[in-house]
Amino acid sequence: MTARVAIVTGGAQGIGRGIVESLVAQGHTVAIADLNGETATSTAKEVAAASGGNVIAVRMDVTDTDSVRSAVAEVEQQLGPVEVLVNNAGWDDFMPFVKTNEEFWDKILDINFKGALRVIQAVVPGMMERGFGRVVNIGSDAGRVGSSLEAVYSGSKGGIIAFTKTLAREVATKGVTANTVCPGPTDTPALRNFTQASGQDADKVIAGMTRAVPMKRLGTPSDIGPAVAFFASDGAGFVTGQTLSVSGGLTMA
C-alpha cells in the first residue's frame, strides 16, 4: 500500500471519523476538513494518538468556495499535494417533501451536492496534472432506492452518484479514479439527532430501520471506512465510476 495524502470532509465525527481511522490504518496521512474546527482538532489528536499516524485538522465550510480553496491550500502546504479526496460532509433532516420549502432545498443541495463539487474543483485539477488521484464520494442508499422523509436528501445523493460516474469518464485517462460509497442506515449521533428533531420516537424509527436490513442491524462508521479505503488503494486502480452500497444487504443492485 502506497501512503498518500488524503482529505476527508466532514471527518470529525460519525461516518467521517470511521473513514479517517480506516485511511490512517492503511498508512495514509489524513487531513480532517470540517466545519467544526474544534471537534476536528480533537478527533485528529485522538486518532493520531491511537494509531501513531499523521493526522491534522483544518476548518472547511463546503458551502463557501473561498473556505474550500483556503483549506485545500493549507493542507497542501503542510502535507503536500492531495492524492485522495473523500467527500463526506453532509446534512439532512427528516420531513415529508410537501412540508419542505426552498430554503430547505437550497441547504440540502448546497451542502450535500454543491459542497462536493466545490472541493472536487479545488483538488482534481492538481490530480490530473500529476497523473494520479482517487476521488471517493459518499452517497447514500437513499440516492439509489429513495427513503421516506428524505426526498430532497435522496435527490442530492442520487445527483452525487450520477455526477461521480460522469467525472470518472472525464478524468479516466489522467490517472484519476472516481467512485461512490453508499452507506445504508448507519448508527451515528447525527442520525439520532435528526430523528429526535423531527419529533419522532428515535428508538422506534431506528428499530424500523433495523428491521428493514437483512442483517438486522444498522451500520457503524467502522463498516463504511474500509470500503472507502479500498477505493483509495493501489489495488483499485482499474476501478472507476462504480457505486458500492455498504448497507447490510438493504440494497442489492
LUMSETI-542073 format. One record per residue: residue number from 1; residue in one letter; x, y, z of N, C-alpha, C in turn. Coordinates in steps of 0.2 Angstrom, whole numbers. Each point is the difference from the previous one (the first is absolute). Example, Ala and Ser with C-alpha at 12.3 -4.5 7.8 and 13.67 -1.06 7.14 Angstrom:
REM LUMSETI-542073
   seq   type      nu      nv      nw     cau     cav     caw      cu      cv      cw
     1      A      66     -28      39      -4       6       0       4       6       0
     2      S      -2       5      -4       4       6       1      -4       5       3
REM end
This chain:
REM LUMSETI-542073
   seq   type      nu      nv      nw     cau     cav     caw      cu      cv      cw
     1      M       4      -6       0      -4       6       0       4       6       0
     2      T       0       5      -5       3       6       0      -3       5       4
     3      A       4       3       5      -3       5       4      -2       6      -4
     4      R      -5       3       1      -3       6      -4      -2       6       5
     5      V      -1       6      -3      -2       5       4      -8       0      -2
     6      A      -4       0       6      -7       0      -1      -4       6       3
     7      I      -5       2      -3      -5       5       4      -6      -4       1
     8      V      -3       0       6      -7      -2       1      -4       6       2
     9      T      -5       2      -4      -5       5       3      -5      -3       4
    10      G      -2       4       5      -4      -2       5       3      -6       4
    11      G       6       0       1       4      -6       3       0       0       8
    12      A      -3       5       3       1       1       7      -4      -5       4
    13      Q      -5      -3      -2      -4      -4       4      -4      -5      -5
    14      G      -4      -5       3      -4      -4      -3       3      -4      -6
    15      I      -3      -1      -6       3      -3      -5       6       2      -2
    16      G       1       7       0       6       3      -2       6      -2       4
    17      R      -1      -1       7       5      -2       4       2      -7      -2
    18      G      -5      -4      -1       2      -7      -2       4      -1      -6
    19      I      -1       5      -5       4       0      -6       7       2       2
    20      V       1       5       4       6       3       2       4      -6       3
    21      E      -3      -3       5       4      -6       3       2      -5      -5
    22      S      -4      -2      -5       1      -5      -4       6       2      -5
    23      L       0       6      -2       5       3      -4       7       0       3
    24      V       0       2       7       6       1       4       3      -7       1
    25      A      -5      -5       1       2      -7       1       4      -3      -6
    26      Q      -2       3      -6       3      -2      -6       7       3      -2
    27      G       2       5       5       6       3      -1       0       7      -3
    28      H      -6       3      -1      -1       6      -4       1       6       6
    29      T       2       5      -3       0       6       4      -7       4      -1
    30      V      -3       2       5      -7       2      -1      -1       7       3
    31      A      -4       4      -4      -2       7       2      -8      -1       1
    32      I      -2       2       6      -7       0       2      -2       7      -2
    33      A      -5       1      -5      -2       6      -1      -7       1       2
    34      D      -2       4       5      -6       0       3      -2       7       2
    35      L      -7       2      -1      -3       6       2       2       1       8
    36      N       0      -5       4       1       1       7       7      -2       1
    37      G       4       6       0       7      -1       0       3      -3       7
    38      E      -4       2       5       2      -2       7      -1      -8       1
    39      T      -5      -3      -3      -1      -7       0       5      -3      -4
    40      A       1       3      -6       5      -3      -5       7      -1       3
    41      T       2       6       4       6       0       3       1      -6       6
    42      S      -6      -1       4       0      -5       5       0      -7      -3
    43      T      -4      -1      -6       0      -6      -3       7      -2      -3
    44      A       3       5      -3       7      -1      -3       5      -2       5
    45      K       0       3       6       4      -2       6      -1      -7       2
    46      E      -6      -1       1      -2      -7       2       2      -6      -4
    47      V      -2       1      -7       2      -5      -5       8      -1       0
    48      A       3       6       0       8       0      -1       2      -4       6
    49      A      -2       2       6       2      -3       6      -1      -8       0
    50      A      -6      -2      -2      -2      -7       0       4      -4      -6
    51      S       2       3      -5       3      -4      -6       7       2      -1
    52      G       2       5       3       7       2      -2       1       3      -7
    53      G      -6       2      -3       0       3      -7       0       7       0
    54      N       1       3      -6       0       7      -1      -7       3      -2
    55      V      -3       3       5      -6       3      -1      -1       7       2
    56      I      -2       4      -5      -1       8       2      -7       2      -1
    57      A      -2       5       2      -7       3       0       1       7      -3
    58      V      -5       1      -5      -1       7      -3      -7       2       0
    59      R      -2       6       1      -7       2       0      -2       1      -8
    60      M      -5      -3      -1      -3       1      -7      -8       0       0
    61      D      -2       5      -4      -7       1      -1      -2      -2      -7
    62      V      -3      -6      -1       0      -2      -7      -5       5      -4
    63      T      -4       4       3      -5       4      -3       4       7      -2
    64      D       6       1       1       4       6      -1       6      -2      -4
    65      T       0       3      -6       5      -2      -5       7       2       3
    66      D       0       6       2       7       3       3       2      -4       6
    67      S      -5      -2       4       2      -5       6       3      -6      -3
    68      V      -3      -3      -5       3      -6      -3       7       0      -2
    69      R       1       6      -4       6       1      -4       6       1       6
    70      S      -2       4       5       4       2       5       3      -7       4
    71      A      -5      -4       1       1      -6       4       4      -5      -4
    72      V      -1      -1      -6       4      -4      -5       7       3       0
    73      A       1       6      -1       7       3       0       3      -1       7
    74      E      -3       0       5       3      -1       7       2      -7       0
    75      V      -4      -5      -2       2      -7       0       6      -1      -4
    76      E       0       3      -6       6      -2      -5       6       4       3
    77      Q      -1       5       3       6       3       3       3      -4       6
    78      Q      -4      -3       4       3      -4       5       2      -7      -2
    79      L      -4      -3      -4       1      -7      -1       2      -2      -7
    80      G      -1       5      -5       2      -2      -7      -7      -1      -4
    81      P       1      -1      -7      -6       0      -4      -5      -6       2
    82      V      -6       2      -1      -6      -4       2       0      -6      -5
    83      E       0      -6       2       0      -6      -5      -7      -4       1
    84      V      -3       1       6      -6      -4       2      -5       5       2
    85      L      -6       1      -3      -5       4       3      -6      -3       1
    86      V      -3       0       6      -6      -3       2      -5       6       2
    87      N      -5       0      -4      -5       5       1      -6      -3       5
    88      N       0       1       6      -4      -3       5      -5       5       3
    89      A       2       6       0      -4       5       4      -7       0      -3
    90      G      -5       0       5      -7       0      -2      -5       2       5
    91      W      -6       1      -2      -5       2       5      -7      -2      -2
    92      D      -4      -1       5      -7      -3      -2      -5       2       6
    93      D      -6       0      -2      -5       0       5      -6      -4      -2
    94      F      -4      -2       4      -5      -5      -2      -7       4       0
    95      M      -3       0      -6      -7       3       0      -3      -2      -7
    96      P      -7       0      -1      -3      -1      -6       2       5      -5
    97      F       1      -2      -6       2       5      -5      -5       6       0
    98      V      -7      -1       0      -5       5      -1       1       5       6
    99      K       3      -1       5       1       4       6       7       4      -1
   100      T       4      -1      -5       6       3      -1      -1       7      -3
   101      N       5       4       0       0       6      -4       7       1      -4
   102      E       0       6      -4       6       1      -4       6       1       4
   103      E       0       3       6       5       1       4       3      -7       2
   104      F      -4      -5       2       2      -6       2       3      -4      -6
   105      W      -3       1      -6       3      -3      -6       7       2      -1
   106      D       1       7       0       6       3      -1       6      -2       5
   107      K      -2      -1       6       5      -2       5       2      -7      -1
   108      I      -5      -5      -2       2      -7      -1       5       0      -6
   109      L      -2       3      -6       4       0      -6       7       4       1
   110      D       0       5       4       6       4       0       5      -4       4
   111      I      -2      -4       5       5      -4       4       1      -6      -3
   112      N      -5      -4      -2       1      -7      -2       2      -1      -7
   113      F      -2       5      -5       2      -1      -7       5       5      -2
   114      K      -2       6       1       5       6      -2       6       0       4
   115      G       0      -2       6       6      -1       5       5      -4      -3
   116      A      -2      -6      -3       5      -5      -3       3       3      -6
   117      L      -5       4      -4       3       3      -6       5       5       1
   118      R      -1       4       5       5       5       2       7      -3       2
   119      V       0      -5       4       6      -3       2       3      -4      -6
   120      I      -3      -3      -4       2      -4      -6       4       5      -4
   121      Q      -4       6      -2       3       5      -4       7       3       3
   122      A       0       0       6       6       3       3       6      -5       0
   123      V      -1      -7       0       5      -5       1       1      -4      -7
   124      V      -5      -2      -4       1      -4      -5       5       3      -6
   125      P       0       6      -1       4       2      -5       8      -1       1
   126      G       1       0       7       7      -1       2       2      -8      -1
   127      M      -5      -4       1       0      -7      -1       2      -2      -7
   128      M      -4       4      -4       1      -2      -7       6       2      -3
   129      E       3       6       3       7       2      -3       5      -5       3
   130      R      -1      -3       6       5      -4       2      -1      -7      -2
   131      G      -5      -2      -3      -2      -6      -3      -2      -6       5
   132      F      -2       3       6      -3      -5       5      -5       3       4
   133      G      -5      -4       2      -5       3       5      -5      -5       1
   134      R      -3       0       6      -6      -4       2      -5       4       3
   135      V      -6       0      -3      -6       4       2      -5      -5       3
   136      V      -2       0       6      -5      -4       3      -5       5       3
   137      N      -6      -1      -4      -6       4       3      -4      -4       4
   138      I      -3       3       5      -4      -4       5      -8       2      -2
   139      G      -3      -5      -3      -7       0      -2      -4      -2       5
   140      S      -5      -4      -1      -5      -3       4      -4      -5      -3
   141      D      -2      -5       3      -5      -4      -3      -7       3      -1
   142      A      -1       6       3      -6       4      -1       0       3      -7
   143      G       6       1      -3       1       2      -7      -1      -5      -5
   144      R       0      -7       2      -1      -5      -4      -7      -3      -1
   145      V      -3       0       6      -7      -3       1      -5       5       3
   146      G       2       6       2      -5       5       3       0      -2       8
   147      S      -3       5       3       0      -1       8      -6       5       2
   148      S      -5      -3       3      -5       4       3       2       5       4
   149      L      -3       6       0       2       6       4       7       3      -2
   150      E       3      -2      -6       6       2      -2       0       2      -7
   151      A      -5       2      -3       0       1      -7       5       4      -3
   152      V       1       6       3       5       5      -3       7      -3       1
   153      Y       1      -3       6       7      -3       2       1      -6      -5
   154      S      -5      -4      -2       1      -5      -4       2       2      -7
   155      G      -4       6      -2       2       3      -7       7       2       0
   156      S       3       3       6       6       3       0       5      -6      -1
   157      K      -1      -5       3       4      -6       0       0      -4      -7
   158      G      -6       0      -3      -1      -3      -6       5       5      -5
   159      G       0       6       1       4       5      -4       7      -2       1
   160      I       2      -1       6       7      -2       1       2      -6      -4
   161      I      -4      -5       0       1      -7      -3       1       2      -8
   162      A      -5       3      -3       1       2      -7       6       4      -2
   163      F       1       5       4       6       5      -1       6      -4       0
   164      T       1      -5       5       6      -3       1       2      -5      -6
   165      K      -6      -3      -3       1      -4      -6       3       5      -6
   166      T      -3       5       0       2       5      -6       7       2       1
   167      L       2       2       7       7       3       1       5      -6      -1
   168      A      -2      -6       2       4      -6      -2       2       0      -7
   169      R      -5       1      -4       1      -1      -8       5       6      -2
   170      E      -1       6       3       4       6      -2       7      -1       2
   171      V       2      -3       5       7       0       3       3      -7      -1
   172      A      -3      -4      -3       2      -7       0       7      -1      -4
   173      T       2       4      -4       6       0      -4       6       4       4
   174      K      -2       3       5       5       4       4       2      -3       6
   175      G      -1      -7       1       2      -3       6      -4       1       6
   176      V      -6       3      -1      -4       2       6      -6      -5       0
   177      T      -2      -3       5      -6      -4       1      -6       4       4
   178      A      -6      -2      -1      -5       3       4      -6      -5       1
   179      N      -1      -1       6      -5      -5       2      -4       2       6
   180      T      -6      -3       1      -5       2       5      -1      -6       5
   181      V       0       2       6      -1      -5       6      -7       2       3
   182      C      -5      -4       0      -7       1       2      -1      -3       7
   183      P       0       3       5      -2      -3       6      -7      -1       1
   184      G      -2      -6       3      -7       0       2      -1       3       6
   185      P      -6      -2       4      -1       3       6       6      -1       5
   186      T       3       5       3       6       0       4      -1       3       6
   187      D       1      -3       6      -1       2       6       5       5       2
   188      T      -1       7       0       4       5       1      -4       5       5
   189      P       4       5       3      -4       5       4      -4       4      -5
   190      A       2       1      -6      -4       4      -4      -7      -3      -2
   191      L       0      -6      -1      -6      -4      -1      -5       1       6
   192      R       3      -1       6      -5       1       5      -2       7       1
   193      N       4       5      -1      -2       7       1      -5       2      -5
   194      F       1      -3      -7      -5       2      -5      -7      -3       2
   195      T       0      -6       2      -6      -4       2      -3       4       6
   196      Q       3       2       5      -3       3       6      -2       7      -2
   197      A       3       3      -5      -2       7      -2      -6       0      -4
   198      S      -1      -5      -3      -6      -1      -4      -6      -1       4
   199      G       0      -1       6      -5      -1       5      -2      -8       0
   200      Q       4      -4      -2      -2      -7       0       4      -4       6
   201      D      -3      -5       1       3      -5       5       7      -3      -3
   202      A       5       3       2       7      -3      -3       0      -7       0
   203      D      -1      -3       6       1      -7       1      -5      -4      -5
   204      K      -6       2      -1      -5      -3      -4       3       0      -8
   205      V       2       6      -1       2       1      -7       6      -4      -2
   206      I       5       0       5       6      -4      -1      -2      -8       0
   207      A      -5      -2       4      -2      -7       0      -3      -2      -7
   208      G      -4       5      -3      -2      -1      -6       5      -1      -6
   209      M       5       5       1       6      -1      -5       3      -6       1
   210      T       1      -3       6       4      -6       1      -4      -6      -3
   211      R      -7       0       1      -4      -5      -3       1      -1      -7
   212      A       1       6      -4       0       0      -7       7      -3      -3
   213      V       5       0       5       7      -3      -3       0      -7       1
   214      P       2      -4      -5       0      -7       0       5      -2       6
   215      M       5       3       1       4      -2       6      -2       2       7
   216      K      -6       3       0      -3       2       6       4       4       5
   217      R       4       5      -3       3       5       4       2       6      -4
   218      L       1       5       3       2       6      -4       8       0      -1
   219      G       2       4      -5       7       0      -1       3       4       6
   220      T       7       0       0       4       4       4       5       4      -4
   221      P       3       5       3       5       4      -4       6      -5      -2
   222      S       1      -5       4       6      -4      -2      -2      -5      -5
   223      D      -6      -1      -2      -2      -4      -6       1       4      -6
   224      I      -1       6       0       1       4      -6       7       2      -2
   225      G       4       1       5       7       2      -1       4      -5      -5
   226      P       0      -6       1       4      -5      -4      -2       0      -8
   227      A      -7       2      -1      -2       0      -7       4       6      -3
   228      V       0       6       3       3       6      -2       8      -2      -1
   229      A       3      -3       5       7      -2       0       2      -4      -7
   230      F      -5      -4      -1       1      -5      -6       0       5      -7
   231      F      -4       4      -1       0       5      -5       6       4      -1
   232      A       2       2       6       6       4       1       7      -4      -2
   233      S      -1      -6       0       6      -4       0       3      -1      -7
   234      D       7      -3       0       3      -1      -6      -4      -6      -4
   235      G      -3      -4       4      -3      -6      -3      -7       2      -4
   236      A      -2       6       1      -6       2      -3       1       4      -6
   237      G       6       0      -3       2       4      -5      -3      -1      -7
   238      F      -4      -5      -1      -4      -2      -6      -7       0       2
   239      V      -2       3       5      -7       1       2      -2       7       1
   240      T      -5       2      -5      -2       7       0      -7       0      -2
   241      G      -4       5       2      -7       1      -2      -4      -4       4
   242      Q       2      -4       5      -4      -5       3      -4       3       7
   243      T      -5      -3       1      -4       1       6      -1      -6       4
   244      L       3       1       7       0      -6       4      -4       1       6
   245      S      -6      -4       1      -4       1       6       3      -4       6
   246      V       1       3       6       2      -3       6      -6       1       5
   247      S      -5      -5      -1      -6       1       3      -3      -7       3
   248      G       4      -5       1      -3      -6       3      -5      -3      -4
   249      G       1       1      -7      -5      -3      -4      -6       3      -2
   250      L      -1       6       3      -6       4      -1      -1       2      -7
   251      T       6       1      -4      -1       1      -7       5      -5      -3
   252      M      -3      -4      -5       3      -5      -4       0       1      -7
   253      A       4       5      -3       0       1      -7       6       3      -2
REM end
